[in-house]
Amino acid sequence: MFSGTCSRCTRKGQDYDVEELKKRVNENKARFNGDQLGAFIEVMNSVDNKGKMIFIHSAGGCGKTFVCNTLASAVWSNGDVALCVASSGIAALLLEGGRTAHSRFKIPIPALDTSIANIKRGTQLSQLLLQTKVIIWDEVPMQHKNAIDSVDQGLRDILEKDVPFGGVTVVFGGDFWQTLPVIHWGLRQQMIAASLKRGRLWDQIQVHYLVQNMRLDQTPDNVAHAAWLLNVGAGKNLGPGEIVQLPATMICDDSSITVLISSTYPHINHYQDDQYYLDWTILSGKNSDIEHINSEVLQRYPGEEKVMQSADSVMSHD
């Protein structure tokens, strides 16, 4: 059970069922592949004041989040504190007790090369950090290196140890083949220069790779598709102008929205089956396109359209 100081800062604080956590950890470990187990053991060996920085490099579907949540449960089951953060709100939702790194560590905006996380001595947050054994930071490749350095410096100050993150074990997670830090009107070189790999801590970080796609059945077609995705990340399968060449099986015969909807939802009359729409989705980078697509799909629905109005209001706690 954690102290009252920590109860508001960690997931459920004092409500952990230690036996349930230990059971979950053992069940999850039994499902690990070799790479996942190796990363798990390395982190747990570092938790007892060894203060390593470990990066779990994983493409989508290779079980990084599964490993991170199991690590957090293992630390909590020992009565210790694990903080789970991510560089985006969506990624934070997938972590047990997850919050954004900016929210948790009070990272300045913008984060400059001289910035220090705004962690005040004597606060609830500083007391929490004094008890923290491990920080799990997901999707870190999209975080500016200055933000990471600001947390490092803030922890050195609070914990009074001039070593990376004050000696706390830090587990970074992500995939450098995905989104890099966003630089306003920045060039490609500037985005690369802003990444963790160009930061002062990178040479001290130990990297573990997860390469087996755990979401896909290991059928020949799925194995080939997973390999194709990895090749795209490695800069292969590129045509003229460095444009990714899609296999013919991924391309509609016609570029119209009508054909796209028909190929994605060939059985749209199954509108009462929620799973049907959970298994398939159409993505677009523009809201205007999404509105058009949604309108087209709704027109194909059987039955009469109904508009349900809603309103937001502020709740008073007085």
N, C-alpha and C positions, 0 to 999 in steps of 0.2 A: 504494500500500500504506500502511495506517495504522500508526501507532506502536503498540507493545505496550500503551501506556496505554489506547488506545481499543479494543483488540481484543476485550475482554470486554463492552464497553458498546454496541457497534454490531453490526448483523446481519452475521455472518460476519467482521467485522473485517478480517482480512488476506486473506480468501479471495475478494475481488472479482475477477472477470474483466472488466477494463476494456473490452476489445473487445466482449465479449458485452453489457455494459451499454449501450455506445454503439449497438450494433445494435438492442437492444430499444427504446431511446429513439427512434431514427429510425423504427422500424416503428410505434410508438405514435403519434408525431406525425403520421404519414401518415393515421392513422385519426381524428384530432381533428376535431371540427366547429369552426366559427369561434369560438364562445364559449370552448371548451376551449383552443384555441390562444392566444387572447388572454390568458387567465389564466396559461398556462404561460410565455409571453414576459414578462409583467409580473413574475412571480416571479423568473425567471432573471436579468432585468435588475437586480433588487434584491439578488441574492445577494452581489454584490461590495461588501460593506460599506455598502450604502445603507440597510439596516435598516428596510425598510418592514414594515408589518403589513397583510396582505391576507386578506380573508375570501371564500372561495368558497362562495357560497350556492347550494345545489343540492337539489332534491327528489329522492326516491329514484328511481334509474334513469337519472339524467342524467349519469353518468360522473364524479362527483367523486373517488371512490376511484381510478379509472383515471388521472386527472390527477395525483393526489397521489403515487401510486407511480411514475409517469413522472418527476415532479419529483425524487423521491428518487434514482432511478436516474441522472438527469442530473447531479446534484450528486456522487454517488459516482463516476461515470465521469470526473469531473474531478479525482479524488483528494481531494475535500473530504468533510466530515462533514455528513450530514443526519440529524436525529433525528425519528423518526415516533412520535407518541403519540396516544392517543385517550382520551375521557372514560369509556369503558366497555371491559371486557375483550373483548366480542364485536367491537366496532368495531376494537380494536387488532389482532385476529387477521387482519383484512382488509388491514392495512398491512404493507409490507415492513419486517421488523425492528421491528414495532410493539410498544409496551408501553403500559400505562396511564399517564396523566399523573402520577397520585399516586405510582406506583412509580418512574418515571424521575426526577422532580424533587423527591421527598421532600416533597410537599405536606402540611402539618399537617392533622390531623383532630381537631376541626373547624377549618376555615379561617375565621378572623375577619378583620375589616377591618384589623387591625394585623399579621396573620400574614406571615411571610417563609418561603419554602421553605428546608428544612433542608439547604442545600448547604454543606459545609464546605470551606474553603480547603485545598489540598494533597492532596485526595482524588482518586481516579480520576475521579469524576464531575466535579469542578471542572476537571480537566485536559481532560476531554472537551469540556466546554462552552466552554473557551477556544479550541478548534479548530472549533467548530460554525459552519457557514455558514447553515443554515436549520433551523427547527423546524416540523414539520408536525403540527398538532393538530386531529384530526378530532372530530366530534360535540361541538364546543365549546358549542353552545347549552344543553346539559344540564349544563354545568359551572357551579358557583357563581362569580360574579364575584370573590369573595374569593380563591378558589383560583387564578384567573388572575392576579390582582394579586400574590399571594404569589410566583409564579414570576417575574413581571416584576421585583419588588423584589430577589429573590434573584440574578437575572442582573445587575442593575445593580451589586450589591455585588461579585459575583465578577469581573465584567469591568471594574469600575471606570469605568463610563460611565453618566452620569445621563441616559440616553435609554431609551425603551421597550425592554425585554428586552436591555439592554446593547448595542444596535445590531445584534443578530442579526435577520435576516429571519424573520418568523413568518407561516406560512400557516395560518389557521384554516379549518375546514370544517364544514358542517352546514346545518341547515334550522330556522329559528325557528318553523316551523309544526309541528314535531314536539315531542319531549319537552323541557320546560324543567327547570331545577333543581328537585330534590325538596326541599321544605321540610316538616319534620315537623309535621303538623297545620296546615300553612300554607294561607292563603287564596290565591286566584288572583292578587290584587294583589301578595302577598309573593313568589310565584314569579316574576312578571314583574320585580319590583324586584331580584331576585337574579341576573338574566341579564346576559350580557355587554353587551347594548344599554344597560343602565342603569349600566354601569361607567365608570370615568374614562378608559379607553383608547378607547372606541368612536368618538369623534369623529375619532380619528387613523387609523382603519382604512379602507382602500380596499376596496370591495365589488365582486366580480365575480359575475355571475349565470349559472348553467347552467340552461337551461330546456327543452332538447330531450331527451325521454325516449329513451335509447339502447337500452333493453331491449325496447321494444315495436316490432313491425313497424309501419310507417307506413300501415297500412290505415285506412279511415275509422272503423271501430269502435274500434280501438286509440287513434287520435288523439282521438276523442271521450271515451274513458275517461280518458286522460291529462289532458285539459282539465277533466273533472269532478273529478279528484283535486286539481288546482290550485285549483279553485273552493272545494272543501272547506277547503283550507288557508287560503284568503283569507276564510273566514267566510261564504261564500255557500252556496246550496242548503240553508239552514236552515229548519226548520219551527218551530211553536210550542215555546217553551221552549228555543230554540237547539239543537234536535235535528237531526242530519243526516238528510236524506231520501234513502234508498237507492233507486236505480232498481229497477223490478220484476224485471229480469233478474238482480239480485243476491240475491233473496229466495227462500227455499224456500217451496213452497206450504203446507207444514205445519211447525210449530215443533218437532216431535219429533226426538230424537236419531237415531232409525231412519231417518227421511227425510233428515236431514242427511248421514248416512253413505252412504246409497244414491245421493244426488245428487252427492256428492264422489267416491265410488269405485263407479261403476256397473258396472265390470268387475273386481270384487275377486278373481275367480278367476285374474287375471293376477298372482298373488302372487309368482311367480318373476321377474317383470320389475322390477328395482330402479328403473328410470327412472320407472315408473308412479307409484311412491310419492314420488319426488323432485319430480315435477311438480305434485303436489296435496297439500295438508295441511289439517288442521283445527286451528285455534288457539283457545285459551280462556284466560281470566285466572285460572282456579282449577284447582289440582291435582286436586281431587275430580272435576271434570268431565272432565279429561283421563283419569283412571283409568277412569271409566265408559265413555268413548268408546273407549279402547284395548281394554277388555274386550269391548265389542260388536264391534269390528272383528275381534279374534282369534277370536271365536266363529264368524265367517263364513268364516274361513280353512278350506280343505280340509285334511285330514290330522289327525294326532294332535298335541296340544300337548305340548311338552317344556319343562321348567324347568331351566335351566343355572345352577348355583350359582357364586358367585364370592367371593373374599376379598381384602382389602387387607392389605398388610404393609409395614413400614418397612425400607428397605434400609440396611444398614450399610456405610460407606465405609472402615471400619478394616481 
